[in-house]
């Protein structure tokens, strides 16, 4: 028996004998070609067939009748093993090619740094010698060495003059791309390695802002150049790129005159435009180069009337060096810009003077986009709802472009300000010419609409990370949105909705379902469909579905990304969700503002989260009171909100009033959320900070747990959960509904964990509007009144099983309710009363 088991074990672990099987006499016999073909057909359908399926296979295929079922099982085991080994071998080869290319890049970077060190040593020695000799004469020759040639248009209108400029641009760009020009330092938080997408560096000692990237992409150089030259496809802030003149250069390259427009990221700054010369050529070593620089001497853009909304930016020699290598290409990207920071309010200038921001928005974005296209081309990407990658990229671009259009409100797009007296905190813009008809789909015609109205505002946020806040807004739509307003906007996308009489009272049920569509390789962008379940209070609509569907993109959610922009953009869609569905995007954009050295001594008060426009003239409110050491490292960011609403011609004023009030309500909700998540730096789902006079949520969590142990003699949380910031996290996820109410004549709730919010069917924002007496029925209130004296005397009380009521009117049963006094740190003052509802459930 042992002799029979041994060869069977060897066969099951050996992929080299996959086409052999063991006969009854203990000998290996090779499978015939027909037998292998039959097994391969089954393997293609089901790599891991069950025992019944293998027996069925033997019955259906007479050529397998002489093979034991165990041997069939072994064949499939070996076949799966061989497939796994093949995939692993392919993966390791890919990793090896990537590491080889990365090693080459690192060696080049190391050589560059060594040359830079040698140059600095020589310059240091020269300076020492000059200081010792103390020359009295000025060496005018030094100026000629360091002076940067200033480009007037010269003979730019003729090919010879443009070719001369192009060759100079090429020379300067290659010096930057190879690292010999400018002083480059590693981009914070972007360390090179086998899992990184490339090598990133920025320059902090140059005119303007500059960023540089190197990476490996599995595409041909020509394909990469084609993708990168189409800047509007990957640079979200690119509004327009037009090539006005193109002619061949003498060396086989091409020269183009390009006009570009760049969106402004907030409502507080004008957009940018540029006239540039773009030169595409090949080098002797086979590399492909696309370099670009601004041309002086050109006037306004093609539409002179719209030029007043733009500030002319300057592009210094920048571009792409694409070198072919085994398995693809090595890309060197350089972006060097002068964004004219003088033209924006001083509080926003760090954004226009930050090389990190340019690196995230342009340099890194370009490399990521090319890698994403290469990944999709390989067929390794799996997307939801059967959408093709190109379709999803189009949705992504349409959402971003529509949101940027709403923020900027260009006149040539048909936007005009409504009641623009400069005193309003919320800007209202109207567009009566905006085309929302889906391409090739007249069924979505919205010609009955009077137009589109946009309500937008910007405000400063203090001490809250943009990625954390955006994640919270994404996961908790009900915390800031009004379901009735969402339903009003969404209803206009449905057939026959022109008869919709207006907003009806509706309620969000609390169910938010997320259906992922796709994400980029590093998951910095998430595209998804959100379904918000709701119901109407009107009797005639009780049996009609009131669900809302939103197409949503969330980006910049990596908390470790330095200089990144975090966005949440969404648009209502129909349940059918066609590829050419009209989109009306709204959303949030949060951009971190790097503080200058002098700002570390000045800390903004929380009142700076008010509208930013009202503080530009009067100056920002500064808190000169004592500040602890942690506040010197506080975060500042600017939040821009833009919401778009369709309206009928006769309802423009009504919709404008509604939109202004709604955006103000959203601003108030976002401020409360920002205050809730800012002090501890924890995940925003950990619960709120309380009212202005209350302790922080983390401190309150400690008080709740300590008071429970003090009064009841038992731990509320496990002993390993009471250390540091984890207390709040474990209290938030505690299965029992834990709520705290104030000690007032009319007690109101000031805190609830996730189970408590679920039980009351409410949100963090609405929690403080709920009084204690509203959740109990008559018997529950009597039990509470009976035990209240005992609670205040001994510090705790146990209420019997009973029934309470949610804000939606649903009955909730609980096995027991425990109440205890929450003492402050001094243990001599009662801060609030805590309740724990054990084993609750809806009836």
VOGU-3710 file (C-alpha; in Angstrom, 3 decimals, decimal comma):
1> xxxxxxxxxx> 0,000/0,000/0,000  2,845/2,357/0,837  4,417/1,670/-2,564  1,193/2,781/-4,291  0,777/5,990/-2,286  4,326/7,220/-2,827  4,207/7,496/-6,639  0,744/9,048/-6,409  2,110/11,761/-4,140  4,999/12,432/-6,476
11> xxxxxxxxxx> 2,591/12,745/-9,372  0,356/15,200/-7,543  3,274/17,492/-6,753  5,000/17,328/-10,130  3,803/19,541/-12,933  6,337/17,941/-15,276  4,300/14,705/-15,408  0,982/16,335/-16,103  0,384/14,281/-19,252  0,967/10,927/-17,524
21> xxxxxxxxxx> -1,324/8,868/-15,295  -0,887/5,876/-13,007  -2,416/2,555/-14,029  -3,635/-0,235/-11,767  -0,313/-2,081/-11,947  1,585/0,990/-10,663  3,022/2,124/-14,014  2,885/5,596/-15,519  1,115/5,815/-18,886  1,136/8,933/-21,031
31> xxxxxxxxxx> -2,225/10,543/-21,787  -3,206/10,451/-25,410  -3,676/13,677/-27,379  -7,442/13,119/-27,405  -7,521/12,685/-23,616  -5,488/15,849/-23,040  -7,730/17,797/-25,400  -10,851/16,660/-23,540  -9,353/17,584/-20,167  -8,199/20,972/-21,454
41> xxxxxxxxxx> -11,715/21,767/-22,675  -13,100/21,141/-19,209  -10,255/23,078/-17,598  -11,020/26,110/-19,758  -14,609/26,074/-18,458  -13,848/25,136/-14,851  -10,246/24,925/-13,552  -11,393/23,267/-10,324  -14,213/20,781/-11,070  -16,017/19,060/-8,249
51> xxxxxxxxxx> -15,994/15,290/-7,671  -19,395/14,940/-9,325  -18,223/16,934/-12,334  -15,146/14,705/-12,727  -17,294/11,565/-12,589  -19,660/13,080/-15,130  -16,652/13,838/-17,349  -15,595/10,167/-17,284  -19,125/9,074/-18,222  -19,448/11,589/-21,051
61> xxxxxxxxxx> -15,975/10,955/-22,525  -15,378/7,290/-23,317  -11,695/8,015/-23,992  -11,269/8,765/-20,272  -13,004/5,598/-19,101  -9,737/3,788/-18,279  -8,549/6,584/-15,951  -9,365/6,595/-12,257  -11,218/9,631/-10,847  -8,286/10,235/-8,473
71> xxxxxxxxxx> -5,955/10,501/-11,456  -8,309/13,020/-13,086  -8,175/15,015/-9,846  -4,362/14,891/-9,897  -4,294/16,109/-13,506  -6,358/19,172/-12,629  -4,159/19,836/-9,582  -1,024/19,735/-11,712  -2,654/21,796/-14,436  -3,545/24,533/-11,971
81> xxxxxxxxxx> -0,045/24,390/-10,538  1,505/24,785/-13,984  -0,771/27,750/-14,759  0,172/29,383/-11,461  3,867/28,853/-12,176  3,480/30,338/-15,635  1,796/33,461/-14,281  4,377/33,798/-11,527  7,201/33,426/-14,028  5,655/36,119/-16,224
91> xxxxxxxxxx> 5,213/38,408/-13,224  8,815/37,913/-12,115  10,085/38,665/-15,607  8,059/41,888/-15,626  9,378/42,838/-12,185  12,916/42,043/-13,311  12,581/44,294/-16,370  11,187/47,065/-14,189  13,960/46,704/-11,618  16,575/46,728/-14,374
101> xxxxxxxxxx> 15,152/49,933/-15,809  14,801/51,492/-12,347  18,375/50,506/-11,558  19,503/52,260/-14,723  17,591/55,380/-13,724  19,030/55,312/-10,208  22,566/54,908/-11,545  22,036/57,902/-13,827  20,639/59,879/-10,907  23,617/58,859/-8,780
111> xxxxxxxxxx> 26,057/59,969/-11,492  24,234/63,293/-11,741  24,434/63,841/-7,991  28,139/62,974/-7,953  28,798/65,499/-10,724  26,730/68,061/-8,832  28,759/67,435/-5,669  32,014/67,818/-7,608  30,778/71,045/-9,151  29,742/72,414/-5,744
121> xxxxxxxxxx> 33,144/71,515/-4,285  34,884/73,366/-7,119  32,599/76,375/-6,722  33,210/76,362/-2,966  36,997/76,336/-3,513  36,704/79,131/-6,058  34,642/81,256/-3,661  37,160/80,702/-0,883  39,959/81,843/-3,192  37,990/84,921/-4,244
131> xxxxxxxxxx> 37,334/85,848/-0,617  41,032/85,502/0,246  42,232/87,644/-2,673  39,453/90,234/-2,031  39,408/91,660/-5,573  38,530/95,309/-6,024  37,479/95,014/-9,632  34,177/93,602/-10,706  34,355/90,645/-13,056  31,795/91,460/-15,687
141> xxxxxxxxxx> 32,342/88,134/-17,406  30,453/86,324/-14,619  27,227/88,037/-15,609  27,452/86,666/-19,105  27,790/83,156/-17,782  24,743/83,129/-15,521  22,466/85,412/-17,486  19,399/83,694/-18,912  18,658/84,610/-22,522  15,401/86,526/-22,783
151> xxxxxxxxxx> 13,244/85,472/-25,698  11,497/88,167/-27,550  9,596/86,961/-30,558  12,616/87,759/-32,792  11,910/86,266/-36,191  9,311/83,858/-34,813  6,987/84,474/-37,745  9,358/82,690/-40,105  10,424/79,038/-39,872  14,115/79,866/-39,465
161> xxxxxxxxxx> 13,469/82,012/-36,399  11,190/79,394/-34,829  13,698/76,625/-35,511  16,372/78,621/-33,693  14,078/79,026/-30,679  13,182/75,321/-30,853  16,829/74,224/-30,810  17,551/76,440/-27,801  14,463/75,053/-26,062  15,616/71,504/-26,774
171> xxxxxxxxxx> 19,059/72,166/-25,335  17,707/73,760/-22,140  15,067/71,063/-21,679  17,550/68,187/-22,031  19,749/69,805/-19,392  16,757/69,810/-16,993  15,582/66,307/-17,943  19,003/64,769/-17,302  19,353/66,715/-14,058  22,301/68,939/-14,973
181> xxxxxxxxxx> 20,237/72,152/-14,888  18,431/73,420/-11,774  18,903/71,989/-8,306  16,569/69,029/-7,866  15,565/67,515/-4,526  13,529/64,394/-3,931  9,777/64,884/-3,781  8,641/64,366/-0,161  6,766/61,114/0,345  7,719/59,721/-3,089
191> xxxxxxxxxx> 10,680/57,435/-2,436  11,932/55,385/-5,413  11,707/51,602/-5,193  10,355/48,473/-6,897  6,771/49,349/-5,987  6,960/53,028/-6,904  5,763/54,392/-10,217  8,950/56,393/-10,745  11,477/58,882/-9,407  10,118/62,336/-8,589
201> xxxxxxxxxx> 11,944/65,513/-7,678  11,191/69,216/-7,371  13,261/72,371/-7,584  12,981/74,948/-4,834  15,617/77,373/-6,074  14,476/78,400/-9,508  12,378/81,044/-11,142  8,790/79,837/-10,928  7,916/76,273/-9,961  9,454/73,098/-11,399
211> xxxxxxxxxx> 8,997/69,333/-11,078  10,695/66,362/-12,679  9,785/62,664/-13,027  11,347/59,496/-14,442  9,498/56,224/-14,926  9,125/53,027/-16,938  6,040/52,463/-19,113  5,284/49,433/-21,282  4,345/51,443/-24,391  6,191/52,487/-27,535
221> xxxxxxxxxx> 7,710/56,007/-27,559  5,460/57,260/-30,362  2,319/56,138/-28,534  3,507/57,837/-25,331  4,265/61,078/-27,176  0,825/61,016/-28,769  -0,837/60,609/-25,351  1,203/63,289/-23,600  0,750/65,867/-26,357  -3,015/65,589/-25,860
231> xxxxxxxxxx> -2,745/67,485/-22,578  -6,495/67,936/-22,125  -6,954/64,148/-21,818  -4,833/63,767/-18,684  -4,402/67,288/-17,225  -7,722/68,026/-15,550  -7,021/71,741/-15,297  -6,511/72,083/-19,052  -9,595/73,778/-20,457  -8,458/74,126/-24,033
241> xxxxxxxxxx> -5,443/73,325/-26,239  -5,389/74,507/-29,837  -2,607/74,052/-32,387  -2,675/77,103/-34,681  0,417/76,508/-36,790  2,365/73,350/-37,556  5,176/72,875/-40,028  8,034/70,390/-40,428  11,517/71,174/-39,140  14,572/70,493/-41,248
251> xxxxxxxxxx> 15,692/67,508/-39,179  12,498/65,507/-39,529  10,752/66,995/-36,487  7,731/69,277/-36,244  7,222/72,739/-34,767  3,804/73,821/-33,472  2,403/77,074/-32,108  -0,009/76,161/-29,330  -2,520/78,206/-27,336  -3,599/76,714/-23,987
261> xxxxxxxxxx> -6,065/77,681/-21,283  -5,808/76,434/-17,691  -8,723/76,428/-15,248  -8,463/78,282/-11,949  -8,750/75,839/-9,015  -10,927/78,168/-6,883  -13,445/80,964/-7,301  -10,914/83,446/-5,909  -8,336/83,532/-8,704  -8,429/84,059/-12,471
271> xxxxxxxxxx> -7,624/81,324/-14,973  -4,321/81,148/-16,893  -3,479/80,990/-20,590  -0,245/80,503/-22,563  1,166/80,826/-26,063  3,886/78,201/-26,495  6,177/76,734/-29,108  6,187/72,924/-29,099  9,047/71,057/-30,766  8,933/67,317/-31,487
281> xxxxxxxxxx> 12,089/65,599/-32,733  14,197/62,443/-32,488  17,723/62,219/-31,096  20,628/60,238/-32,514  20,293/57,573/-29,802  16,709/56,823/-30,871  15,030/58,837/-28,103  11,945/60,895/-28,850  11,690/64,444/-27,449  8,695/66,753/-27,077
291> xxxxxxxxxx> 9,797/70,102/-25,618  7,856/73,328/-25,156  8,311/76,927/-24,007  6,363/80,182/-23,942  6,697/82,776/-26,666  6,645/86,440/-25,770  5,145/88,969/-28,113  1,847/87,229/-28,795  -1,333/89,056/-27,890  -4,558/87,728/-26,441
301> xxxxxxxxxx> -6,069/84,390/-27,305  -8,338/83,648/-30,259  -11,309/85,230/-28,453  -10,150/88,686/-27,439  -13,405/89,390/-25,579  -12,787/86,492/-23,187  -9,123/87,366/-22,603  -9,998/89,545/-19,586  -10,764/86,398/-17,569  -7,222/85,047/-18,044
311> xxxxxxxxxx> -3,788/85,923/-16,719  -0,873/85,117/-19,029  1,318/82,411/-17,484  4,795/81,467/-18,672  6,125/78,019/-19,496  9,892/77,788/-19,236  11,619/74,998/-21,222  9,666/71,831/-20,336  8,648/68,608/-22,016  9,141/64,858/-22,337
321> xxxxxxxxxx> 12,215/62,761/-23,115  11,145/59,230/-24,126  13,886/56,606/-24,406  13,128/53,132/-25,794  14,148/50,194/-23,612  13,389/46,502/-23,225  9,702/46,032/-22,528  8,675/49,630/-23,220  10,080/53,105/-22,695  11,716/55,236/-20,019
331> xxxxxxxxxx> 10,049/58,646/-19,696  11,636/61,821/-18,329  9,081/64,560/-17,645  9,893/68,177/-16,758  7,328/70,873/-15,937  8,706/74,382/-15,305  6,159/77,190/-15,012  5,758/80,747/-13,801  2,106/81,012/-12,702  2,274/84,728/-11,867
341> xxxxxxxxxx> 1,487/84,365/-8,163  1,231/88,164/-7,814  -2,214/88,044/-9,454  -3,919/86,041/-6,675  -4,803/86,968/-3,063  -1,865/86,586/-0,728  -3,490/83,765/1,197  -3,551/81,678/-2,008  -0,028/82,447/-3,183  1,519/79,336/-1,586
351> xxxxxxxxxx> -0,597/77,325/-4,008  0,898/79,149/-7,009  4,432/79,067/-5,601  4,456/75,351/-4,742  6,505/72,984/-6,882  4,826/70,114/-5,012  1,408/71,179/-6,277  2,662/71,341/-9,882  4,268/67,915/-9,425  0,966/66,371/-8,281
361> xxxxxxxxxx> -1,309/68,108/-10,796  0,895/67,811/-13,891  4,096/65,782/-13,631  2,888/62,826/-11,577  -0,548/62,947/-13,222  1,027/62,617/-16,687  3,097/59,583/-15,713  0,151/57,951/-13,945  -2,121/58,461/-16,930  0,352/56,895/-19,361
371> xxxxxxxxxx> 0,831/53,934/-17,012  -2,955/53,587/-16,689  -3,372/53,444/-20,481  -0,574/50,864/-20,693  -2,253/48,826/-17,967  -5,586/48,924/-19,792  -3,920/47,992/-23,086  -2,496/44,863/-21,461  -6,046/43,677/-20,696  -5,401/43,304/-16,952
381> xxxxxxxxxx> -8,006/45,875/-15,877  -11,439/44,687/-14,730  -14,228/47,278/-14,575  -17,728/47,156/-13,183  -21,096/47,219/-14,960  -19,523/46,099/-18,244  -18,038/49,508/-19,090  -15,006/49,788/-21,322  -11,971/51,709/-19,989  -12,303/54,410/-22,650
391> xxxxxxxxxx> -15,936/55,030/-21,652  -15,022/55,332/-17,978  -12,167/57,720/-18,779  -14,659/59,832/-20,716  -17,012/59,942/-17,717  -14,071/60,952/-15,547  -13,085/63,771/-17,892  -16,666/65,005/-18,291  -17,205/65,183/-14,533  -13,948/67,061/-13,978
401> xxxxxxxxxx> -14,500/69,418/-16,895  -18,097/70,196/-15,915  -17,039/70,936/-12,327  -14,206/73,193/-13,494  -16,559/75,022/-15,862  -18,936/75,650/-12,957  -16,162/77,026/-10,727  -14,693/79,326/-13,388  -17,918/80,457/-15,093  -16,378/81,699/-18,357
411> xxxxxxxxxx> -18,332/84,292/-20,306  -17,712/82,547/-23,631  -19,503/79,484/-22,207  -22,607/81,584/-21,562  -22,170/82,175/-17,817  -23,172/85,494/-16,256  -23,288/86,567/-12,614  -26,634/87,138/-10,937  -26,928/90,058/-8,498  -23,146/90,499/-8,485
421> xxxxxxxxxx> -22,787/93,258/-5,883  -19,695/91,704/-4,270  -21,336/91,479/-0,851  -22,737/87,973/-1,126  -20,814/85,072/0,386  -22,324/82,654/-2,159  -21,814/83,503/-5,836  -24,762/82,783/-8,129  -24,091/82,378/-11,856  -26,635/81,621/-14,579
431> xxxxxxxxxx> -26,177/79,932/-17,942  -29,105/79,890/-20,346  -27,167/78,427/-23,277  -25,520/75,374/-21,678  -26,018/72,249/-23,789  -26,826/69,192/-21,702  -27,978/66,918/-24,498  -26,181/63,608/-24,538  -24,256/62,854/-27,690  -26,322/61,026/-30,324
441> xxxxxxxxxx> -29,211/60,637/-27,901  -32,151/62,945/-28,387  -34,073/61,117/-25,666  -32,137/63,114/-23,114  -32,983/66,478/-24,607  -33,426/69,114/-21,912  -34,548/71,878/-24,211  -37,525/72,642/-21,965  -35,149/73,927/-19,287  -34,608/77,632/-18,823
451> xxxxxxxxxx> -30,947/77,021/-18,092  -28,447/76,073/-15,423  -27,816/77,913/-12,184  -24,581/77,497/-10,232  -24,102/78,417/-6,563  -20,456/78,438/-5,486  -18,265/79,621/-2,637  -14,770/79,264/-1,208  -13,651/79,143/2,408  -10,582/78,452/4,476
461> xxxxxxxxxx> -10,313/75,333/6,607  -7,969/74,981/9,541  -6,346/71,864/10,978  -8,119/69,276/8,824  -6,487/67,055/6,230  -8,126/67,404/2,771  -8,059/63,652/2,095  -9,734/62,842/5,425  -12,502/65,378/4,896  -13,185/64,239/1,324
471> xxxxxxxxxx> -13,372/60,609/2,440  -15,910/61,573/5,097  -18,032/63,536/2,616  -17,908/60,570/0,233  -18,953/57,969/2,796  -21,547/60,060/4,662  -23,637/61,836/2,056  -26,490/62,381/4,501  -24,267/64,406/6,838  -24,199/67,395/4,501
481> xxxxxxxxxx> -26,812/66,887/1,756  -30,528/67,657/1,703  -32,332/64,691/0,194  -35,241/66,810/-1,052  -32,907/69,095/-3,020  -31,060/66,093/-4,459  -34,359/64,526/-5,468  -35,500/67,755/-7,140  -32,358/67,911/-9,285  -32,357/64,186/-10,045
491> xxxxxxxxxx> -36,010/64,177/-11,110  -35,265/66,513/-14,003  -33,222/63,789/-15,710  -36,150/61,405/-15,970  -38,588/61,246/-18,857  -41,548/63,587/-18,463  -40,004/65,335/-15,500  -40,768/68,735/-16,986  -44,147/68,427/-15,265  -42,451/68,054/-11,888
501> xxxxxxxxxx> -44,154/70,714/-9,712  -41,218/71,344/-7,385  -39,593/69,976/-4,276  -41,620/67,564/-2,206  -40,864/66,582/1,384  -38,711/63,462/1,300  -36,452/61,661/3,731  -33,220/59,770/3,304  -33,597/56,280/4,770  -29,924/56,118/5,718
511> xxxxxxxxxx> -28,984/53,516/3,116  -26,133/54,569/0,817  -25,114/51,857/-1,645  -21,850/52,200/-3,549  -21,341/50,381/-6,858  -17,698/50,665/-8,015  -17,095/51,223/-11,717  -13,317/51,370/-11,770  -10,209/52,884/-10,286  -6,713/53,790/-11,378
521> xxxxxxxxxx> -3,703/51,588/-10,633  -2,726/53,366/-7,414  -6,420/53,940/-6,575  -5,914/57,701/-6,411  -9,148/58,029/-8,465  -12,343/56,101/-7,675  -15,257/56,137/-10,131  -18,511/54,794/-8,736  -22,290/54,943/-8,834  -24,015/55,898/-5,581
531> xxxxxxxxxx> -27,614/54,916/-4,849  -29,341/56,845/-2,085  -32,525/55,169/-0,918  -35,344/57,460/0,141  -39,089/57,682/0,529  -41,670/60,424/0,221  -43,863/61,683/3,024  -46,675/62,302/0,524  -49,301/59,556/0,507  -49,664/59,554/-3,279
541> xxxxxxxxxx> -45,920/58,859/-3,673  -45,689/56,196/-0,973  -45,286/53,342/-3,449  -43,071/55,187/-5,941  -39,334/54,664/-5,794  -37,566/57,833/-4,665  -34,029/56,467/-4,975  -31,359/58,824/-6,281  -28,451/57,672/-8,444  -25,235/59,667/-8,618
551> xxxxxxxxxx> -22,191/59,153/-10,824  -19,299/60,116/-8,585  -15,530/60,440/-8,777  -13,361/60,732/-5,691  -9,687/61,668/-6,092  -6,740/62,689/-3,949  -7,633/60,426/-1,015  -4,060/59,433/-0,206  -3,242/61,158/3,080  0,509/60,789/2,415
561> xxxxxxxxxx> 0,460/62,607/-0,937  2,193/65,962/-0,476  0,653/68,871/-2,385  -2,266/66,814/-3,688  -5,721/68,176/-4,462  -8,662/66,216/-3,004  -11,963/66,245/-4,884  -15,444/64,764/-4,659  -17,457/65,432/-7,826  -20,846/63,902/-8,582
571> xxxxxxxxxx> -23,773/64,261/-10,968  -27,309/62,834/-10,921  -27,950/60,137/-13,507  -30,852/58,012/-14,644  -31,081/54,388/-13,548  -30,405/53,261/-17,130  -27,096/55,135/-17,106  -26,333/55,293/-20,870  -22,802/56,009/-22,058  -23,873/59,402/-23,430
581> xxxxxxxxxx> -25,901/60,430/-20,389  -26,000/64,207/-19,801  -24,070/65,222/-16,688  -24,435/68,258/-14,446  -21,515/67,951/-11,998  -21,364/69,454/-8,513  -18,948/68,835/-5,708  -16,092/69,810/-3,419  -12,418/70,597/-4,012  -9,982/70,911/-1,101
591> xxxxxxxxxx> -6,411/72,074/-1,696  -3,757/72,199/0,982  -1,990/75,533/1,448  1,595/75,272/2,601  2,319/77,802/5,323  5,368/80,038/5,036  7,855/80,317/7,901  6,305/83,514/9,199  2,898/81,867/9,326  3,986/79,460/12,040
601> xxxxxxxxxx> 3,630/82,282/14,569  0,128/83,111/13,446  -2,720/80,663/13,849  -6,102/81,277/12,292  -9,138/80,935/14,485  -11,891/78,540/13,569  -13,862/81,521/12,320  -11,593/81,485/9,271  -13,696/78,648/7,919  -16,216/81,323/7,013
611> xxxxxxxxxx> -16,435/82,587/3,468  -12,991/83,595/2,250  -14,166/86,429/0,062  -15,404/88,412/3,045  -11,942/88,367/4,621  -9,772/89,320/1,651  -10,251/93,085/2,042  -10,413/93,277/5,822  -7,584/90,773/6,337  -7,684/87,419/8,033
621> xxxxxxxxxx> -8,625/87,158/11,679  -5,538/86,161/13,612  -5,542/84,641/17,048  -2,690/86,203/19,013  -3,423/84,257/22,173  -1,129/81,631/23,561  -0,638/78,745/21,194  0,663/75,314/21,981  3,477/73,735/20,037  1,231/71,529/17,914
631> xxxxxxxxxx> -0,631/74,482/16,440  2,547/75,696/14,778  2,246/72,733/12,467  -1,467/73,290/11,720  -2,832/72,598/8,289  -4,484/75,222/6,166  -6,516/74,423/3,104  -8,997/76,151/0,829  -12,325/74,478/0,130  -14,266/75,326/-3,015
641> xxxxxxxxxx> -17,897/74,254/-3,333  -19,939/74,417/-6,531  -23,475/73,082/-6,972  -25,409/73,251/-10,240  -29,200/73,248/-10,525  -31,364/73,109/-13,659  -34,334/75,462/-13,683  -37,327/76,409/-15,781  -37,512/79,952/-17,096  -40,295/81,086/-14,778
651> xxxxxxxxxx> -38,585/79,650/-11,668  -35,135/81,220/-11,949  -35,466/83,496/-8,904  -36,984/80,750/-6,772  -34,240/78,282/-7,668  -31,591/80,950/-7,013  -32,953/81,534/-3,499  -33,102/77,808/-2,846  -29,580/77,262/-4,193  -28,083/80,051/-2,065
661> xxxxxxxxxx> -29,719/78,704/1,099  -28,737/75,140/0,261  -25,064/75,972/-0,315  -24,981/77,934/2,946  -26,444/74,896/4,686  -23,788/72,657/3,097  -21,062/75,080/4,190  -22,366/74,981/7,757  -22,441/71,180/7,738  -18,916/70,925/6,319
671> xxxxxxxxxx> -17,660/73,326/8,976  -19,154/71,163/11,710  -17,657/68,033/10,209  -14,261/69,744/9,862  -14,382/70,773/13,522  -15,328/67,230/14,480  -12,447/65,498/12,735  -9,731/68,128/13,022  -8,341/67,893/16,592  -7,441/64,215/16,915
681> xxxxxxxxxx> -6,384/63,601/13,302  -8,298/60,306/13,337  -10,467/58,882/10,635  -13,627/60,989/10,237  -15,861/58,001/10,885  -14,789/57,972/14,510  -17,461/60,379/15,603  -18,009/64,088/16,093  -16,594/66,785/18,206  -19,378/68,248/20,297
691> xxxxxxxxxx> -20,604/71,817/20,623  -18,165/74,685/21,039  -18,119/74,449/24,831  -17,729/70,681/24,943  -14,531/68,638/25,156  -13,075/66,955/22,140  -14,573/63,644/21,100  -11,450/61,728/22,118  -11,483/63,287/25,586  -15,188/62,565/25,982
701> xxxxxxxxxx> -14,620/58,942/24,963  -12,083/58,576/27,785  -14,508/60,171/30,245  -17,330/57,840/29,177  -15,203/54,705/29,657  -13,603/55,862/32,918  -16,964/56,872/34,400  -18,513/53,529/33,413  -15,732/51,684/35,212  -15,943/54,011/38,232
711> xxxxxxxxxx> -19,704/53,701/38,744  -20,460/50,140/37,592  -17,161/48,467/38,446  -16,897/46,940/34,952  -15,014/47,935/31,826  -17,079/49,243/28,917  -14,335/48,282/26,444  -11,780/45,527/26,404  -8,637/46,245/28,390  -6,528/46,268/25,201
721> xxxxxxxxxx> -8,767/48,969/23,675  -8,392/51,723/26,260  -5,006/53,087/25,239  -4,438/56,298/23,324  -6,606/57,214/20,356  -7,995/53,675/19,998  -10,579/54,390/22,730  -12,648/56,569/20,429  -12,373/54,073/17,586  -13,546/51,114/19,677
731> xxxxxxxxxx> -16,289/53,155/21,327  -17,517/54,252/17,903  -17,740/50,635/16,689  -19,202/49,251/19,951  -22,219/46,998/19,157  -24,423/48,630/21,819  -26,015/51,977/21,064  -24,159/54,509/23,253  -25,566/58,024/23,485  -24,812/61,064/25,650
741> xxxxxxxxxx> -27,260/63,818/26,533  -26,694/67,172/28,169  -27,781/68,079/31,698  -30,277/70,805/30,875  -33,921/71,457/31,596  -34,580/69,926/28,168  -31,785/67,358/27,653  -30,550/67,012/24,070  -28,161/64,440/22,646  -24,595/65,617/22,115
751> xxxxxxxxxx> -22,852/62,372/21,160  -23,671/58,963/19,686  -21,591/56,126/18,341  -22,359/54,430/15,024  -24,844/51,999/16,599  -26,566/54,920/18,313  -26,944/56,809/15,034  -28,270/53,661/13,369  -30,781/53,078/16,162  -32,083/56,643/16,020
761> xxxxxxxxxx> -31,843/56,663/12,197  -30,197/60,078/12,248  -26,902/61,751/11,408  -24,150/63,506/13,309  -25,391/66,905/12,203  -29,045/66,289/13,143  -28,245/64,543/16,428  -28,145/67,719/18,506  -31,727/68,535/17,520  -33,085/65,409/19,235
771> xxxxxxxxxx> -34,264/65,664/22,842  -34,137/62,783/25,299  -37,884/62,563/25,857  -38,588/62,081/22,130  -36,991/58,642/21,913  -38,896/56,976/24,781  -42,515/55,899/24,781  -44,726/56,553/27,811  -43,611/53,488/29,786  -39,977/54,215/28,976
781> xxxxxxxxxx> -40,285/57,791/30,206  -41,930/56,600/33,444  -39,101/54,101/34,028  -36,531/56,847/33,443  -38,258/59,255/35,818  -38,451/56,540/38,494  -34,745/55,731/38,263  -33,488/59,300/37,761  -33,070/60,060/41,465  -31,136/56,821/41,898
791> xxxxxxxxxx> -29,007/57,714/38,899  -28,020/61,091/40,329  -27,429/59,648/43,811  -25,335/56,550/43,112  -24,089/57,478/39,671  -25,818/54,828/37,582  -29,152/53,133/36,987  -30,424/50,136/35,011  -33,624/50,448/33,043  -35,678/47,320/32,218
801> xxxxxxxxxx> -36,352/46,081/28,699  -38,525/48,412/26,739  -39,270/50,157/23,468  -37,963/53,456/22,141  -38,563/55,250/18,876  -36,264/56,347/16,023  -36,524/59,681/14,264  -38,210/57,859/11,376  -41,027/56,742/13,677  -39,946/53,101/13,856
811> xxxxxxxxxx> -40,136/51,173/17,133  -36,871/49,859/18,566  -36,751/47,190/21,261  -33,868/46,762/23,702  -33,137/44,149/26,370  -31,697/46,614/28,845  -30,621/50,244/29,081  -27,839/51,380/31,400  -27,421/55,031/32,337  -24,458/56,569/34,169
821> xxxxxxxxxx> -23,038/59,969/34,983  -20,049/61,019/32,875  -17,573/62,839/35,087  -14,966/65,287/33,871  -11,292/64,652/34,487  -11,459/66,247/37,953  -14,255/63,770/38,925  -16,108/66,534/40,727  -18,293/67,780/37,890  -20,932/65,887/35,941
831> xxxxxxxxxx> -20,466/66,642/32,262  -23,380/64,653/30,804  -25,419/61,448/31,100  -24,509/58,396/29,029  -26,936/55,675/27,938  -26,117/52,216/26,620  -28,939/50,301/24,889  -28,083/46,588/24,910  -29,145/44,198/22,121  -31,442/46,640/20,356
841> xxx> -33,341/45,806/17,171  -36,096/47,240/15,003  -39,568/45,773/15,425
//
